[in-house]
Amino acid sequence: MEVTGTLKTKSETVKVSERFQKREFVLTTEGSTPYPQHISFQLNQDKCPLLDSFGDGEELRVQFNLRGREWNGPQGIKYFNTLEAWRIEKVQGSNSASTSNQNSASTNNTSIDNSSSTPVFSSNVGDNDDLPF
């Protein structure tokens, strides 16, 4: 999956255990609307340094996997989701981003409505994720 937005904030890498580290960041989509969306992503393990070369306010394209898990606690079963980023690219310009979306849409024989105020999440056939659908 993929989303484009402005880097709002990034945290430092946190070593959760001896074998696991993570880094979180927030991307703002729909920044020019009255209701911008602030979406939290997570980088894991060797992907944590991907964020080092980007600063707050830069427009980025983030490719990510959607992860979900079930937790059975004292108050019952709860479900948690994580947006696990695995590629981050700086958007060269807003025209190149819309051109890329149009090229992707024509390749897949689908159309993208750029007038919508909802964030555009796309998944390409070539994405190598392990989701069963």
N, C-alpha and C positions, 0 to 999 in steps of 0.2 A: 504494500500500500504506500501511497505517497501523499504528502501535503506540503503546501508552500505557505510561509508566513514570516513574520519578523521575530528575531530572537529577542525575547523580553528579558530573560535572566538565565544564568547558568550557575550551577553549584560546583563545588570542588568534588573530586573523586573521594568516595567514602569506602573504606575497607571494612566490609561487613563481617568477614571471617578471613581466616588464613587463605582460603581458596576462592573467595568471591569479593569483587569490588564493583561499585556502580557509581554512576554520575547522572544527575537529573538536570533537565533544562525545560524552559517554558517557551513555546512558540505562540505568537499572537496571530490569529487569522482574522479576516474581516475587520482589520484595524480601522478602515475608513467608514465603518458603519456605526450606528449608535450602540450596538451590542457586540463588541469584539469578543472573540472566543480565545481563551487562554488555555492552551493544551499542553499538558505535562508529558514529557517523554523521558525515557531512561536509556542510558548506555551501559552495557555490561562488559566486564573483563577487559579484553584488549581493545575494545571499541571506545573506551573512556577518553583517550587522547584525541579522538576525532573532533571534539569541540574546541580544542586549544586555539586554533587559528581563526576563530570567529568571535566577534564582539557584539555586545548588546546593540540592537537597532539594525543589524544586517538582515537582509531578506535571504532566507534559506529555503532549500527544498530538502525535505527529510523523507527518506524511505524507511519504513518500519514494519514490524510484525506485530499483530495484535495477539496478546497472550492473556489467558484467563485461567483462574484456578478457584477451587472450592476449599473453604476452610470450615471445619466443624468445630466450633468453640462452645463455651458454656452457655451462650445465649442462642445457640442454634447454628444452622448452616448459613454462611455468608459467601458471597462471590466477589472476587477482585479481578480487575483488568489492569494490564500494563501495556503501554505502547513502547515497544522495544526497538529503538532506532538502530540501524545498521549502516546507513550511508547518509552523509550530510554534504550538501553542495551549496555554494553561494550562487544565488540567482543573478545572472549577469545584467538583466534588465527586465522590466515588466513586459516589454514586447516579446523578448525571447521566451519568456515563460508561457505566454498565451500562444505563441507560435508552436512551441513544443506540445502544448495540450491539443492544439488543432491537428498537428501531425499525428499524434498518438490516436486521436479520435478517428481520423480518416483511415489509419491503418487497421483499426479494430472495427470499422464499419459502425461506429456509434457516434453520437453527438454529445457535446458538452455544452450546457447552458451556462455561459459566463455571467449572465445577468442575475443568477440566483445568489442569495445572500448566505447560503450554506456552504461550508468548506467543501472543497472538491477532494475526495479520496478516490484514488484510482488503483487498480491492481492489474498488472500486466501478466499475460500468459507466461512470460519468461521469468517472473518472480520465483525465486527458489525458496519458498517457505514450506513449513511442514503442517500447515492447516489442512484439515481433511476436506475442505470445501472450497 
